[in-house]
Amino acid sequence: MLELPDLTPEHFEILVMRELRKVGLEISGLRIHRRTMLPEPDEGYLLEVKGVVRGAGWERRVLIACRRQQRPIVAAEVELLKAHVKEADAEGGLLFGAADFDPDALMTAEDSALALLRVTDGRTAFDTSGWGTPGHYPAWLPAYCAQSVTRDPLGQPRYELLESGKGGVIVERLRTPPKERRNA
């Protein structure tokens, strides 16, 4: 079995920028806002980068959180991001987590200008994408890929691979005021 490269904070930041550009979003003015090592049992880190994300005809000041931890991401961590977005004077947030998301975390993000994304290994992403025969991987497959995280009709997490030019899943979360999303 192929060994995955370590997902260091630097590698995570590069991965996030690649995935945002892949879906057609421009990123500028990046600077590190926070870099924290997480205590046990998570044995991971939180890297927050502040900047501007642009799409066709719009732009938002955002806080991009890269969260690497062992256990699923829960509602308290989404609440923490909300507080950090406010502290950073940003208009929205992107939470890239290298773990699964708890259903309560998705509900907590619903009324906010937050987009949740999961980072997973490329082989798992390919096997679940329907792009080809599971177990037969193309040479171009990256070690890690990002997936949007939404709720299915039963409130459980639904993961969908980010695809080229399909930034709408992120833009919609950042663009539409939460009250309008609820009434739509």
Secondary structure, 3 states (H helix, E strand, C coil): CCCCCCCCHHHHHHHHHHHHHHCCCEEEEEEEEEEEECCCCCCCEEEEEEEEEEECCEEEEEEEEEEECCCCECHHHHHHHHHHHHHCCCCEEEEEECCCECHHHHHHHHCCCEEEEEEEEHHHHHHHHCCCCCCCCCCCCCCEEEEEEEECCCCCEEEEECCCCCCHHHHHHHHCCHHHHHHC
